Amino acid sequence: MTHKDLIVNAHLNMLGALDGLLAKAASHEKGDALLGAKLADDMLPLSTQVRFLCNMPGEAMARLIGLDFKSSEDDPETIADARSMVETRKAEVEKWSQHTFLGEDEMIELVIPNGMTFDLTAGEYVRDWAVPQYYFHATTAYAILRSEGLEIGKADFVGYMLKYLRQPAG
């Protein structure tokens, strides 16, 4: 598997899972109020987790394919807004996946908001930063919804695995 395969599939799988979670959230009694929910006072709310999950693919593609991308600073205000953001980003990831990516050993400079700078190859960036950060925020979004009483489980988080399910011999 290439670093391109890894990051494109991670983004598409988790955006699909997020959309499914948000679809369930839309019918929950708390509805749009779920977007303000947090796991702890010093953590960011679900709305910001969704924004991060929609920004991160573009931020990664800016580094990996030279995409001109500007992250949104606006959190979704409704579950419908959140789902729309997710659908837009899924379509863009599909489109971006057709581009030529940096080679596995080509260097990337990663500057994070606290001013720290990391020098990594494209493969290291995908494996050690982009994918783990993405799963962190996806897991946090899942945990927020679960803690707010949404009836979800692991199958909602990894539903994309069903495409690999072995069918019983007939």
C-alpha positions in Angstrom: 0.0 0.0 0.0 1.3 3.4 -0.9 1.1 6.5 1.3 -1.4 7.9 -1.2 -3.7 4.8 -0.8 -3.4 5.0 3.0 -4.4 8.7 3.3 -7.1 8.7 0.7 -8.8 5.6 2.1 -8.4 6.8 5.7 -10.1 10.1 4.8 -12.9 8.6 2.8 -13.6 5.8 5.3 -13.8 8.2 8.3 -15.7 10.9 6.4 -18.2 8.2 5.6 -18.4 7.0 9.2 -18.7 10.6 10.4 -21.6 11.2 8.0 -23.3 8.1 9.4 -22.8 9.3 12.9 -24.2 12.7 12.0 -27.2 11.1 10.3 -28.0 9.4 13.6 -27.4 12.6 15.5 -29.9 14.4 13.4 -32.7 12.2 14.7 -31.5 12.3 18.4 -33.6 14.3 20.9 -30.7 16.8 21.5 -30.4 17.4 17.7 -28.2 20.4 16.8 -27.3 21.0 20.5 -25.0 18.0 20.1 -22.6 20.2 18.2 -21.8 22.0 21.4 -21.1 18.9 23.4 -17.5 18.2 24.7 -15.9 15.3 26.5 -14.2 17.7 29.0 -14.2 21.4 29.7 -10.7 21.9 28.2 -11.6 20.0 25.0 -13.1 21.3 21.8 -16.8 20.6 21.0 -18.2 18.3 18.4 -18.7 21.2 15.9 -15.0 21.9 16.0 -14.1 18.2 15.6 -16.3 18.2 12.5 -14.5 21.3 11.1 -11.1 19.7 11.8 -12.2 16.5 10.1 -13.3 18.5 7.1 -10.2 20.7 7.0 -7.6 18.0 7.5 -7.9 16.3 4.1 -7.3 19.6 2.3 -4.4 20.4 4.6 -2.8 17.1 3.9 -3.4 17.4 0.1 -1.8 20.9 0.2 1.4 19.2 1.3 1.1 16.0 -0.7 -0.1 17.3 -4.1 0.5 21.1 -3.9 -3.2 21.9 -3.5 -4.0 25.5 -2.8 -6.2 25.0 0.2 -7.4 27.4 2.9 -8.8 25.8 6.0 -12.3 27.0 7.2 -12.5 28.7 10.5 -16.2 28.2 10.8 -17.8 25.4 12.8 -21.1 24.0 11.5 -24.1 25.5 13.2 -26.5 22.6 12.5 -26.2 18.9 11.9 -27.4 19.5 8.4 -24.5 22.0 7.9 -22.1 19.5 9.3 -23.3 16.7 6.9 -23.1 19.1 4.0 -19.5 19.9 4.9 -18.7 16.2 5.1 -20.3 15.4 1.7 -18.4 18.3 0.1 -15.1 17.1 1.5 -15.7 13.5 0.5 -16.3 14.6 -3.1 -13.1 16.7 -3.0 -11.0 13.9 -1.6 -12.2 11.7 -4.5 -11.2 14.4 -7.0 -7.9 15.1 -5.3 -7.0 11.4 -5.3 -6.5 11.6 -9.0 -3.5 13.9 -8.6 0.1 12.9 -8.5 1.4 12.8 -4.9 4.8 13.5 -3.7 7.1 10.5 -3.7 7.3 8.5 -0.5 10.8 9.8 0.3 10.3 13.5 -0.7 10.6 15.9 2.2 7.8 17.9 3.8 8.1 20.7 6.3 5.3 20.5 8.9 4.8 23.6 10.9 2.1 23.2 13.6 0.2 26.1 15.2 2.3 26.1 18.4 5.3 27.0 16.2 7.0 23.6 16.2 8.5 22.5 12.9 9.0 18.9 11.8 11.0 17.6 8.8 9.5 14.4 7.5 9.3 12.4 4.3 5.9 12.3 2.6 5.5 8.7 3.8 6.4 9.6 7.4 4.0 12.5 7.3 1.1 10.3 6.2 1.9 7.5 8.6 3.1 9.4 11.7 1.1 12.7 11.5 -1.8 13.0 9.1 -3.5 9.6 9.6 -3.1 9.4 13.4 -4.3 13.0 13.8 -7.3 12.2 11.6 -8.3 9.2 13.7 -7.8 11.1 16.9 -10.4 13.7 15.9 -12.7 11.0 14.4 -12.5 9.0 17.6 -13.2 12.2 19.7 -16.3 13.0 17.6 -17.5 9.4 18.1 -16.9 9.6 21.8 -18.7 12.9 22.2 -21.8 11.5 20.5 -21.6 8.3 22.5 -21.3 10.2 25.7 -24.3 12.3 24.8 -26.5 9.2 24.6 -26.5 8.5 20.9 -27.0 4.8 20.3 -23.9 4.0 18.4 -21.2 1.3 18.5 -18.1 0.2 16.9 -20.0 -0.9 13.8 -20.9 2.7 13.2 -17.2 3.7 13.4 -15.9 1.0 11.2 -18.9 0.3 9.0 -16.6 0.5 5.9 -15.3 -2.9 7.0 -18.5 -4.6 5.7 -17.1 -4.5 2.2 -14.6 -7.1 3.4 -17.1 -9.4 5.1 -16.8 -13.0 4.0 -20.1 -14.3 2.8 -21.1 -17.8 4.1 -20.7 -20.6 1.6 -24.0 -21.3 0.1 
